[in-house]
């Protein structure tokens, strides 16, 4: 007996007449999937309109009714891509934080060791994020999409893409800012008041540093492999530091300081251990 829960594919999917909205949704989803697999070029010439129709499993007549010319579809595709143009770095990031903390439980006992733990988090997480971004087709799409946007003539499409890119950037900055605010609060740090800076500003600086190094590494692969024996301020010992890690640590130490209002009682230490074990650093 056939499994009724299995989604129909190919010709079977076309047997049922699809609404124009469903046709549009499937076409854009198929095109986004193809872009994410192969990457985006500024011209979009590597994408075949007919291949997208076949992959989407929709009627050609319905597609051409909605988009009489393929350029109209590609305009909508650019807007669709721009709406989610800053893909997440990696779902395994929190697992890495848990591993680092679990291996250094005794580092939570004193202010000096807690700072050393934060520096170790910076050292490993920055490299992890850099490698995830550097090897990601989604991020290559992100870079190409910005080049596509810059090549567009002034007009409605350019305005729509710019608005979608800006909204995507704001959402990502907000997520990073929230995670940093929770992490620094757990460890008893605050933003330096003399800077009048926000966590969104910190997120912008961190993102710009990471992306800048990724862009440089595209033409200078040695950046990805470069390691320096270093012991930044507060680090527990000399270790091999990547350039992304040094950039992150420099920004973080310039923007953050221990919060003098925080008292490290036994109760607070117990709560810190509990919170770190659950890794509740991101918005639910």
Buried (B, 14 or more C-beta within 10 A) or exposed (E): EEEEEEEEEEEEBBEEEBEEEBBBBBBBBBBBEBBBEEBBBEEBEEBEBEEBBEBBBBBEEBBBEBBEEBEEBBBBBBBBBBBBBBBEBBEEBBEBBBEBBEEBEEBBEEEEBBBBBBBBBBBBBBBBBBBBBBEBBBBBBBBBBBEBBEEBEEEEBBEBBBEBBEBBBEEBBBBBBBBBBBBBBBBBBBBEEEEEBEBBBBBBBBBEBBBEBBBBBEEEEEBBEBEEEBEBEBBBEEBEBBBBBBBBBBBBBEBBBBBEEBEBEEEEEEEBEEBBEEBEBEEE
